[in-house]
């Protein structure tokens, strides 16, 4: 899909913007555009660019960025623009993002998603586990989830039961079917195994066999 939109935007002289607030520095040092090998014209980044501190950024091709003041006519300013503490935190974060870091996160993500998919298969749950790199989510949905419209058809009532059951097992995830879960370098393999065990229990509580194939 990303290759397709890059192709048609180039053919029609349309600016392509990637929102990398979630994927920036998370799936690779160069974000999703490096991971998938597709380069947009502009990119937006959230607080990850400041090492988690208040900060954001947009960046892109020279001919577009030169339109920003003082060189160009488009004025831009922000409370934390160039904040030295946020910038230093971002630089310190970047210094730790090497190939080993990403390979380790990928390994952890594959391990946890593999465990979840095994649970789904073993119990014959008609639900979806999605994600890549260090990200994952379980959609309580019998159909494949490709976009927001698909995700909106998921069973949010059962997801709430799943969320509460996970809390009882000591695992805290975003309380929304439409958020994403993230693995960090601080999570060890034992943490991920404990999470897998908790997810197995929570799914049994939430689904009560009603979404089995």
N, C-alpha and C positions, 0 to 999 in steps of 0.2 A: 504493500500500500504506500509506504513512504517513497519508494522508488517511482511509483506511478504518479504521485502528486508532484514530485520533483520534476518529472518529465513534462507533465502538462503545464506546470507553472512556467517552465523555461520556454516551452513552445508558444505560450501566450503572453510572455513578458509580465508575469505576475510575481510579486514578492512572496517567497515562502518563509513563514515564521514557525520555528519550533519552540513549543513551550517545554522547557527542560527544568521546570521548578522541581519536579519529582526525580527525573532521570539524570539530571546534571550531576556529574561526579559520582553518581551512584552505580550505574551499570558499567561505566568505564571512565577513565580520566577525561575523555572527550565527550562524555555523555552518550545519549542514544544515537546521535549522528555519527559518532565514531564506531559504536557497537554495530550499527546497521550499514555503515559506509555511505550515508546520504548527507550531503552538506546543504543546509538551508541558507537563506540570505540573511536572516536575523535569528537570534536566539535570546530567550529570556531565562533568567536564573533567579532562584530565590535565596533564602538565607544560607544555603550550603556554601555559596560563594564567599560568605563571611565566617565560615567555620561554625555555622549555627547561630551566630550573633545577628542582630538586626541589620540586614543589608540585602540588596537586590542588584541585578545588573541586566542590561541588554547589550548585545554585541553583535557584530556582523561584518558584512563586506565594507571595504574602505569607502566606496562611492556612496553608500548609505550613511555610514557613521560620520562622514565629513559634512553631512547636512545639519549636524548638531552644533549649537552655539559653543564657543564663539566663532568657529570657522564657518558655520552655516546659519540658516535662518530659524531653525527649530530650537526653542529654548527648553532645557531640561534641568531640573534641580530636585533634590530630595534631602530630607533631614539627615540621613546617614550616608549621603554621597561622599565617598572618600574618607569616612570616619576612620581614623588611624587604628583604633582598637579592633574594629571589625575587619579591616584590611589585613592587619597582622595575623589575626586568627585565621583568616582565609589562606594566607600564605603558609602558615604553620600546618594547616590541614593538607594543603596541596603537597607539601614536602613528604607526607607520609603515604601518598596514594601511588604506590608502585605496582608493578605487575604481580608481585606476590600477594599484595593486599587484595587485588581483584580476583585472582585465582582462588584465594582462600574463601572469599565471599561467594563466588560461583559454586565452589564445592559445597559450602554450607547450604546454599539455596537449593541445589540439586538434591542434597540429602533430605532436607525437610519436605520439599515438594514430592520427592519419591515416596517418603513415608506416608504422606497424606493420600497420594494416589493409590498406594497399597491398601490403606484403610477403606477408601471408596470402593475399590475393586472387591476386596474381601467381603465387605458388608453389602455390596451391590447397591450403593446409594446412587441415585440418579442426579448427581450434582457435579459441579465443575471446580477443579483446582487449576488456577492460572498463575502465571508469573514468569519472571526471568531474572537471572543474576541473583541479587539479594532480596528480591521482592516476591510476594505471594499473596493470594487471596482465594478464599473459597466462596463460590457463588452457589447459593441454594436455589439452583435453577436447572431444570432437566435439559435445557438447550445450551448449545455452545454460546459463549459470551464473547462477542467481537467488538462491541461498542457500547455506548451509554444506553442506547435504546434497549439493547439486549439485557444489560445489567438491571435496568429498571423493572424487568419482569421477574426478578428474583423474589424469593419468599422472605420478606423483611421481618415478619412476625416470628418465624422459626429462627432467623438470624439473631434476634434479640434473646431468645432462649439459649442459643449457642454462646452468645457473648457472656451472658450471666453464668452459664455453666463453666465457661473457661475461667472466669473470675474466681469461682469457688475452687478451681484447681490451681490457682496461683499464676494464671497467664492473663495479662492485660493487653487487649488489642483495641483498635479504634472501634467505637460503638456504632459503626455504620457498615452496611453491606457494600457501600460504594467507595470506601476508603481502601488504602493499600497497607499491607503489613511489611515491615522492613526488618531484615537481619543485619546486625552490626558486627564489627570486629570484636566487640566485647562478649558476644555470645559464643560459648564453647560448644563442642559436640554434645556434651551431657545436657546442656541447656536445651538444645534442639531436640534431643531424644525425649526429655521431659515434656517439651512442648507438644511433640507428636503424641505422646501418651495422653496428655490433657485434651488434645483435639479429638482423639478417638472417643474419649468419655463424653465430651461436650456434644459431639455430633450425635451420639446415641441418645442423649437427653433431648436434644433439640428436634431431631427428626422422628424419633419414636417409630421407626420403620415405615413411616408414611411416604418417604420419597424413594423407597427401594424400587428397583426396576421390576 
